[in-house]
Amino acid sequence: MLILSLFSLTATAADDGSCYAWLPAKIVASIENDALDEISGLAASRAHANILWGHNDAGNVATLYAIGLDGADGGAVFVPGALNEDWEDLAVGPCAAAAEDCSCLYIGDIGDNELSRGGGVVYRLPEPDIVSGGQGQSEIPEALPFRYPDGPHDAEALLVHPISGETFIITKNDPAGIYAFPVSPPVGGEEVELILIATLDLTALGVDSPFITGADFSPRGRRVAVRTDADVVMFDVSTTMADAFDNGQAPLPDPPEQDAEAVTFSIDGTALYLAGESIAPELWELRCVGMESDTADSADPLADCAEEPASCGCRGSGAVGLLPLLLLWGRRRR
């Protein structure tokens, strides 16, 4: 478990590359599972090759769906003990410090259209097995309840750092608030109060819509993709998350605009996959054609750890936290 450390992420995390040229978005598959008609979260599996995990929006059954990169139905997995009050985003990150599994799914039950909740809950569970075209069941998830320090917010974007397990929620405000869990990775049980560490004004970057509907870290946590109803914007995390959101790039070319919701990086970091809330949804791809890779370390911390479990994600001996710098930055900005 990471409690406040005095180092920045760059002390241990290798650069997973940067992209300076992207192809326009294109449709790469039609999602075959008819039950997926309100997709609000996507995450690339580390436990199953060529699989994305997805889920539906508010009021649906607490179920995760496996989706092939070709759109194939990988089956449904019921999540016992969880309630889909308003599931809005999905992330893959480290499991708890004492867990045997490397790769866990984080489900963000964070939506609050009526501004009546005051907070929400993130569910964390090891990546389940898939049952192609069938129905399975996951482990009972850990509940990570939270509240905001400044009243209720509607939110649709969840970020979990793949090395440190630091967990962030981005609100659907204009400008958006960036809130962090106080301990990394979060600890289940009692409700915690999040920390406001930054604000994000996408309007200044020339977006058509500033309201954030999804976000994802790149495989080694050095980039963040943020999407809205009409745009996808990339941020480089070279020092701290606070600095990252001060230095956004121009929006990426031609993302789909209809019912836009979910975004996730491919497991090699060279593409983004997007899907929206619609019947018979399509899977879109934004692919990098100008990648500057960092060969210093290309291992995926959530997948390349079968022989050395202690090296997994936040359980690695060198993993460090961003929160102290974020807290200092937040005080300075306010």
C-alpha positions as CSV (number, residue, x, y, z in Angstrom):
1,M,0.0,0.0,0.0
2,L,1.4,3.4,-0.9
3,I,0.8,6.2,1.5
4,L,2.2,9.7,0.8
5,S,5.7,9.4,-0.7
6,L,8.2,12.2,-1.5
7,F,9.1,11.1,-5.0
8,S,7.6,11.6,-8.4
9,L,6.5,8.8,-10.7
10,T,9.5,9.3,-13.0
11,A,11.7,7.8,-10.4
12,T,10.7,4.3,-11.4
13,A,8.2,4.3,-14.3
14,A,9.7,3.9,-17.8
15,D,8.3,6.1,-20.6
16,D,5.9,4.1,-22.7
17,G,6.5,6.3,-25.7
18,S,4.8,9.3,-27.2
19,C,2.8,9.7,-30.4
20,Y,3.1,12.7,-32.7
21,A,0.8,11.6,-35.5
22,W,-2.6,9.8,-35.5
23,L,-4.8,8.4,-38.2
24,P,-8.4,9.5,-38.3
25,A,-10.8,7.3,-36.4
26,K,-12.3,4.3,-38.2
27,I,-14.7,1.6,-37.5
28,V,-12.9,-1.7,-36.9
29,A,-15.8,-4.0,-35.7
30,S,-19.5,-4.2,-34.9
31,I,-20.0,-5.4,-31.3
32,E,-22.0,-8.6,-31.5
33,N,-23.5,-8.9,-28.0
34,D,-27.1,-7.5,-28.2
35,A,-27.1,-6.9,-24.4
36,L,-24.5,-4.1,-24.9
37,D,-26.7,-1.2,-25.9
38,E,-25.5,1.5,-23.4
39,I,-21.7,1.0,-23.3
40,S,-20.2,3.5,-20.8
41,G,-16.9,1.9,-19.9
42,L,-14.2,0.0,-21.8
43,A,-10.8,-1.5,-20.6
44,A,-8.3,-3.6,-22.4
45,S,-7.8,-7.0,-20.6
46,R,-4.4,-8.0,-19.4
47,A,-5.4,-11.5,-18.6
48,H,-7.0,-12.4,-22.0
49,A,-5.4,-11.7,-25.3
50,N,-7.4,-9.5,-27.7
51,I,-10.2,-8.9,-25.3
52,L,-11.8,-5.6,-24.1
53,W,-14.0,-5.5,-21.0
54,G,-17.2,-3.4,-21.2
55,H,-20.3,-2.6,-19.2
56,N,-23.6,-0.8,-19.6
57,D,-24.8,2.4,-18.0
58,A,-27.1,3.2,-15.1
59,G,-29.8,0.9,-14.0
60,N,-28.6,-2.2,-15.9
61,V,-27.6,-5.5,-14.3
62,A,-24.2,-5.5,-12.6
63,T,-22.5,-7.4,-15.4
64,L,-19.2,-7.2,-17.3
65,Y,-19.0,-8.2,-20.9
66,A,-16.0,-9.5,-22.8
67,I,-15.6,-8.1,-26.3
68,G,-13.2,-9.4,-28.9
69,L,-11.2,-6.8,-30.9
70,D,-13.2,-8.2,-33.9
71,G,-16.5,-7.5,-32.0
72,A,-17.0,-11.1,-31.1
73,D,-19.2,-12.0,-28.0
74,G,-16.8,-13.1,-25.3
75,G,-19.6,-13.7,-22.8
76,A,-21.1,-12.0,-19.8
77,V,-19.8,-12.1,-16.2
78,F,-22.2,-11.2,-13.4
79,V,-20.6,-9.3,-10.5
80,P,-22.2,-10.5,-7.3
81,G,-22.5,-8.0,-4.4
82,A,-22.3,-5.0,-6.8
83,L,-25.1,-2.6,-7.7
84,N,-25.1,-0.7,-11.0
85,E,-26.6,2.5,-9.7
86,D,-24.7,4.5,-12.4
87,W,-21.7,2.7,-13.8
88,E,-19.8,5.2,-15.9
89,D,-16.2,4.0,-16.5
90,L,-13.9,1.0,-16.3
91,A,-10.2,0.7,-15.7
92,V,-7.5,-2.0,-15.3
93,G,-5.1,-1.5,-12.5
94,P,-3.1,-3.3,-9.8
95,C,-5.0,-5.3,-7.2
96,A,-4.7,-4.6,-3.5
97,A,-1.2,-4.8,-2.0
98,A,-1.8,-8.3,-0.4
99,A,-3.6,-9.8,-3.4
100,E,-2.1,-12.7,-5.4
101,D,-3.6,-11.4,-8.7
102,C,-1.8,-8.8,-10.8
103,S,-4.6,-7.4,-12.9
104,C,-7.8,-6.1,-11.4
105,L,-10.8,-4.4,-12.9
106,Y,-12.0,-1.1,-11.3
107,I,-15.7,-0.3,-12.0
108,G,-16.6,3.3,-11.5
109,D,-20.2,3.6,-10.1
110,I,-19.6,7.4,-10.2
111,G,-22.5,8.9,-12.1
112,D,-24.8,11.4,-10.4
113,N,-27.0,13.2,-12.9
114,E,-29.3,14.4,-10.1
115,L,-26.4,15.5,-7.8
116,S,-27.9,13.6,-5.0
117,R,-25.3,11.0,-4.0
118,G,-22.4,13.1,-2.6
119,G,-20.0,10.5,-3.8
120,G,-20.1,7.0,-5.2
121,V,-18.3,3.7,-5.1
122,V,-15.5,2.0,-7.1
123,Y,-15.7,-1.8,-7.3
124,R,-12.4,-3.7,-7.6
125,L,-12.1,-7.4,-8.6
126,P,-9.5,-9.6,-10.2
127,E,-10.0,-10.1,-13.9
128,P,-12.5,-12.9,-14.3
129,D,-12.5,-15.8,-16.6
130,I,-14.3,-15.4,-19.9
131,V,-17.1,-17.7,-21.1
132,S,-17.4,-17.1,-24.9
133,G,-21.0,-16.4,-25.7
134,G,-22.1,-17.6,-22.2
135,Q,-22.7,-16.4,-18.7
136,G,-20.2,-16.6,-15.8
137,Q,-19.7,-15.0,-12.4
138,S,-16.8,-13.1,-10.9
139,E,-15.5,-13.0,-7.4
140,I,-17.3,-10.7,-5.0
141,P,-15.6,-7.3,-5.5
142,E,-14.1,-5.0,-2.9
143,A,-16.2,-1.9,-2.5
144,L,-14.2,1.4,-2.4
145,P,-16.8,4.0,-1.3
146,F,-15.9,7.7,-1.5
147,R,-17.3,11.2,-1.0
148,Y,-16.2,14.5,-2.5
149,P,-14.9,17.2,-0.2
150,D,-17.0,19.9,-1.7
151,G,-20.5,18.4,-2.3
152,P,-21.9,16.1,-5.0
153,H,-20.6,15.9,-8.6
154,D,-21.6,14.0,-11.7
155,A,-18.6,12.0,-13.1
156,E,-18.0,9.7,-16.0
157,A,-14.2,9.2,-16.0
158,L,-12.1,6.9,-13.8
159,L,-8.3,6.6,-14.0
160,V,-6.2,4.0,-12.3
161,H,-2.4,4.2,-12.6
162,P,-1.1,0.8,-13.8
163,I,2.0,0.9,-11.6
164,S,1.2,2.8,-8.5
165,G,-2.6,2.0,-8.3
166,E,-3.3,5.7,-7.7
167,T,-7.0,6.3,-8.5
168,F,-8.5,9.4,-9.9
169,I,-12.1,10.6,-10.8
170,I,-12.7,13.3,-13.3
171,T,-16.0,15.2,-12.9
172,K,-18.3,16.2,-15.7
173,N,-18.1,19.9,-14.9
174,D,-16.7,22.7,-17.0
175,P,-14.0,23.1,-16.0
176,A,-13.6,19.5,-14.7
177,G,-12.3,18.6,-11.2
178,I,-9.6,16.0,-10.8
179,Y,-10.0,14.1,-7.5
180,A,-7.7,11.5,-6.0
181,F,-8.2,8.7,-3.5
182,P,-6.0,9.5,-0.5
183,V,-4.2,6.0,-0.4
184,S,-2.8,4.1,-3.3
185,P,-4.0,1.6,-4.2
186,P,-7.3,2.4,-2.4
187,V,-8.3,0.4,0.6
188,G,-11.8,-1.2,0.7
189,G,-14.2,-0.7,3.6
190,E,-14.9,2.7,5.1
191,E,-15.9,5.6,2.9
192,V,-13.0,8.0,2.2
193,E,-12.9,11.7,1.3
194,L,-11.3,12.4,-2.1
195,I,-8.7,15.1,-2.6
196,L,-9.1,17.8,-5.2
197,I,-5.7,18.0,-6.9
198,A,-6.4,19.9,-10.2
199,T,-8.9,21.4,-12.5
200,L,-9.1,20.8,-16.3
201,D,-10.4,23.4,-18.7
202,L,-10.7,21.6,-22.1
203,T,-12.3,24.7,-23.7
204,A,-8.9,26.3,-23.9
205,L,-7.6,23.4,-26.1
206,G,-10.3,24.0,-28.8
207,V,-12.6,21.1,-28.1
208,D,-16.2,21.1,-29.4
209,S,-17.5,19.7,-26.1
210,P,-15.8,20.2,-22.7
211,F,-17.8,17.6,-20.8
212,I,-15.6,14.5,-20.1
213,T,-17.2,11.1,-20.6
214,G,-14.2,8.8,-20.2
215,A,-10.5,8.5,-19.7
216,D,-7.6,6.0,-19.6
217,F,-4.0,5.7,-18.7
218,S,-1.5,4.3,-21.2
219,P,-0.1,0.8,-20.4
220,R,2.8,2.2,-18.3
221,G,1.0,5.3,-17.1
222,R,2.9,8.0,-19.0
223,R,0.0,9.3,-21.1
224,V,-3.7,10.0,-20.3
225,A,-6.4,10.0,-23.0
226,V,-9.6,12.0,-22.2
227,R,-12.7,11.9,-24.3
228,T,-15.8,14.0,-24.5
229,D,-18.9,13.7,-26.7
230,A,-17.0,15.1,-29.7
231,D,-13.2,15.0,-28.9
232,V,-10.3,12.9,-27.7
233,V,-7.4,14.8,-26.0
234,M,-4.0,13.4,-25.0
235,F,-1.9,14.5,-22.0
236,D,1.7,13.5,-21.2
237,V,2.4,12.6,-17.6
238,S,6.1,13.4,-17.5
239,T,6.2,14.5,-13.8
240,T,2.9,14.8,-12.0
241,M,-0.7,14.5,-12.9
242,A,-1.2,18.2,-12.1
243,D,1.4,19.2,-14.6
244,A,-0.1,16.8,-17.2
245,F,-3.5,18.5,-17.2
246,D,-1.8,21.9,-17.6
247,N,-0.2,20.8,-20.9
248,G,-2.8,19.2,-23.1
249,Q,-2.3,18.6,-26.9
250,A,-4.7,19.5,-29.7
251,P,-7.7,17.1,-30.0
252,L,-7.0,13.9,-32.0
253,P,-8.5,13.6,-35.5
254,D,-12.2,12.7,-36.1
255,P,-13.4,10.7,-33.2
256,P,-17.1,9.5,-33.5
257,E,-19.5,12.1,-32.1
258,Q,-22.7,10.1,-31.6
259,D,-23.4,9.0,-28.1
260,A,-19.7,9.1,-27.3
261,E,-18.7,7.5,-24.0
262,A,-15.9,5.0,-23.5
263,V,-12.2,5.0,-24.4
264,T,-9.3,2.7,-23.7
265,F,-5.7,2.2,-24.8
266,S,-4.6,-0.9,-26.6
267,I,-2.3,-3.0,-24.5
268,D,0.8,-1.9,-26.6
269,G,-0.2,1.8,-26.3
270,T,-0.3,2.4,-30.1
271,A,-4.0,2.7,-30.4
272,L,-7.2,3.9,-28.7
273,Y,-10.5,2.0,-28.9
274,L,-13.8,3.9,-28.5
275,A,-17.4,2.9,-28.2
276,G,-20.7,4.7,-27.5
277,E,-24.1,4.3,-26.0
278,S,-26.2,3.0,-28.8
279,I,-28.0,-0.1,-29.9
280,A,-25.7,-2.3,-32.1
281,P,-22.7,-0.2,-31.2
282,E,-19.5,-0.1,-33.3
283,L,-15.9,-0.3,-32.1
284,W,-13.8,2.6,-33.3
285,E,-10.0,2.8,-33.5
286,L,-7.6,5.8,-33.4
287,R,-4.2,4.5,-34.4
288,C,-0.8,6.1,-33.9
289,V,1.4,6.3,-37.0
290,G,4.2,8.4,-35.4
291,M,5.3,6.6,-32.3
292,E,8.5,7.4,-30.4
293,S,9.0,4.3,-28.3
294,D,11.1,4.1,-25.2
295,T,13.0,0.8,-25.2
296,A,14.2,1.2,-21.6
297,D,11.4,-0.9,-20.3
298,S,8.5,-2.2,-22.4
299,A,7.1,-4.6,-19.9
300,D,3.4,-4.4,-19.0
301,P,3.3,-4.2,-15.2
302,L,-0.2,-5.8,-15.1
303,A,0.7,-8.7,-17.4
304,D,4.4,-9.5,-17.4
305,C,4.6,-10.8,-13.8
306,A,3.8,-14.5,-13.9
307,E,7.3,-15.5,-12.7
308,E,7.8,-12.7,-10.3
309,P,4.5,-11.8,-8.6
310,A,6.2,-9.2,-6.4
311,S,7.0,-7.1,-9.4
312,C,3.3,-6.7,-10.2
313,G,2.0,-3.1,-10.4
314,C,1.9,-1.4,-7.1
315,R,3.5,-4.3,-5.3
316,G,6.8,-3.7,-7.0
317,S,9.6,-2.6,-4.7
318,G,10.2,0.7,-6.5
319,A,6.6,2.0,-7.1
320,V,6.1,5.5,-5.7
321,G,3.3,7.9,-5.3
322,L,2.4,11.2,-7.0
323,L,0.1,12.4,-4.3
324,P,2.5,14.6,-2.3
325,L,3.4,16.6,-5.3
326,L,-0.3,16.8,-6.3
327,L,-1.2,18.0,-2.8
328,L,1.5,20.7,-2.9
329,W,0.4,21.7,-6.4
330,G,-3.3,21.9,-5.4
331,R,-2.5,24.2,-2.5
332,R,-0.4,26.4,-4.7
333,R,-3.2,26.6,-7.4
334,R,-5.9,27.4,-4.8
